[in-house]
Amino acid sequence: MRVIESFFRLEENNTTLWREVGAGFTTFITMAYIIFVNPQMMAAAGMDQGASFVATCVAAALACLVMGVYANWPVGLAPGMGLNAFFTYTIVAEMGYSWNVALGAVFVAGVLFVVMSVTPLRGWILGSIPMSLRIGMGAGVGLFIGMIGLQSGGIIADHPSTLLTLGELTTVDTILAAFGFLLITGLSIKKVPGAILIGVLTVTMLGLASGLVTYEGIFSAPPTIAPIFMQLDIISAVELGMVSIILSILFVNLFDTAGTLLGVATKAGIADERGNIRDLDLALRADSTSSVAGALIGCAPVTSYVESAAGVSAGGRTGLTACTVGLLFLLATFLSPLAGMMPAFATAGALVYVALLMMDGMENLPWSDPAELLPALVTIIMIPLSFSIADGIALGFVSYVTFKVVSGKHHEVTGGAWFLTAIFATKFAFS
């Protein structure tokens, strides 16, 4: 016990062992929905669902342990929502790449993230991309996830004339999907820990009661991870056509991670009165390294979870919180039968709820400055409508530079923004 207290500097951070463990449990409950949602996403890309379930748990566990031991931060990590949707529905389903190549792209983006974490490139990239576009990326990815959730829940459906229309709202599975969203929202308003997880499990049980779900058990030995472990295709991922995909993965992961870490640091008291954040570089390295490891294991990019704020609110202040989350993810590998019988309509409400949360940054958009505002709105709108995070981000950059030039504010465009716009414009010209 004394070794643990000394290693994580519990007394220095004004916390206790059991407070940290409790905070870790709280964080895990709030983000555990990913062990049910992510395997479904990966299965839709053609990957073995049982293996993807184990990969999700193992990748999350390793990432949390690295964050806890290396950076001593109370932050939980797991495959990121939005990036897993981009992986399945854009890279694989729309663009036609195999999941092996998509994993290769995740690996390359992860390596670039690691390089940026240990060099001045991180500061250059963060400083080169305007805040309005960063906000637009986050909100656009949110709408993208929301579209997927509404579709999987049967709430919206395709239409030959209007592209989209309301689905059949009287079917039992659609009603249960809508109920799941309302339940999650209501519990969240009441600040009930694990609201998303409770919602997903409740809808699954209602599906069992209505005969839409077949009971397959709760616990079993973890399935083999062999079908997806080390099956990435890096060679095919480093071709010219993959540049925009890799950059999109990198940017979304970078800004999502940076925003989450900054928010959690402030809440946990890791930031001082001047805004300086203790061991931020260590946390970024832990996060970026985890993305590389996750690709090797066989899952979408691993990233820091904003749900970690729940654990911080419960008293988490050190890496012991993150390590607790990691150990709980390892224990979750024995829940594969439960994950396997989880229907799409049970997770639909969770997707829509998370999507709405991801749009909260829109209030910070510069609504009085059209040259900054409009490119952000282009990004937000085009990510879901093109069903591609990469294309949405690319159009956002192109419109940003165009509007700045037209408005006579070309001097406000950074060299990095010019460079990235040139890459995206080239991609459109030769695609």
C-alpha positions, 0 to 999 in steps of 0.5 A: 500500500505504501509503495502505491501511495508513494509511486502515485504521490497520493499525499502530495495530490491530497487524495487517498488510495480508496478515493482513487479506486472509487474515482476509477470505477466511476470513470469506467462506468461512464465510458464502458459503453464503448465495449459494446458500441465499438465491436459493432462498428468494427464488425460492420467493417468486416472484422470479427466481432468477438476479436474486436470486443477483446481488442477494444478492452485490451487496447483501452486497458493498456492505454489507461495503464500507460497513462496512469503509470507513465503520466500519472494522470487520472484520464481513461482512454479507449477507442474513440467515438467518431474515429471508429465511425470514420474507420468503418463508414468512410474508409471501409464502406464508402472508399472501399479500402479493406479494414486491414488498410484502414488499420494501417492508416490508424497506425501511420497517424499514430506514429505521426502523433507520437512524433508530434508529441516529442517535437515542436511540431505539435505546437506548430500544428495546433497554432496553424489551424484556426480555432473555428475549424477545430470547433467545426471538426468536433461538431461535424464529427458529432453530427456524423455519429448522430446520423449513424445512430439515427440510422441504426435505430431506424429513426431515419431511413434512406429515400429515393427522392429526398435522400433521407426521411423518417423511418417507421416509428411504430416498429418495436426496435425503433421505439426502443431506440428512441426510448434508449436515447430519452432514458440516457438523456434523463439519467444524465440530466439527473447526473446519474453515473453510467447513464449511457451504460444503464440506457444500453443495458436497459434497452437490451433487456427490453429487447430480450423481453420483446423477443427481438434479442436472443439470450447468449449468456453474460460471462465466458472466456474471452474470444481469441484476438487472432483474426485481427491481431497484427493484421494491419496493412501499412504498405497500402496505407502509405499511398497518396490517396490515403494522405487526407485520411491519415491527416483527418485521423491525426487532426481529430485525434490531436484536437480531441485529445488536447481538448480533453486533457486540458479540460480534465487538467483544469478540473483536477487541479493539474493546471496552475494559476498561470494555466501551466499544466503539469506533465502535459507532454507525458500525457500526450505521449501516453495518448499517442503511443496508445493509438499506435498500440491500438492499431497493432492490437486491431482497433480504431484510434485510442484517445482520451475520454472526456468522461474522465471528468466524472472520475475527477469529480469523484476525487480522482487526482492521480494515475491510480484512477487511470490504472483502476479503469485499465484493470476494469477493462481487462475484467470486462473481456469476460463479458463477450456474450453480453456484448455479442447479443447487444442489438444495434437499436440498443446502442443507437440512443448512446450514439445520438446522445454522444453526438449531441454532446460533441456539438457543445463547442459551437457556442464558442464559434465567432458568429460575428465574423463570417470569414471565420464562421462560414468555413466552420459551418461548412465543415460541420455540415459537410462531414455528415452530408458527405458521410466523410470526416476527411472530405468535410475537413478538407472542404473546411480548409479550402473554404477557410482560405478562400473566404479569407482571400476574398475578404482581403484577410489573406495575411491571417492565414498561417503557413500551416493552413496554406500548406494543408489547404494545398494538400486537400485541394490536390486531393480533390483535383486528382481524386 
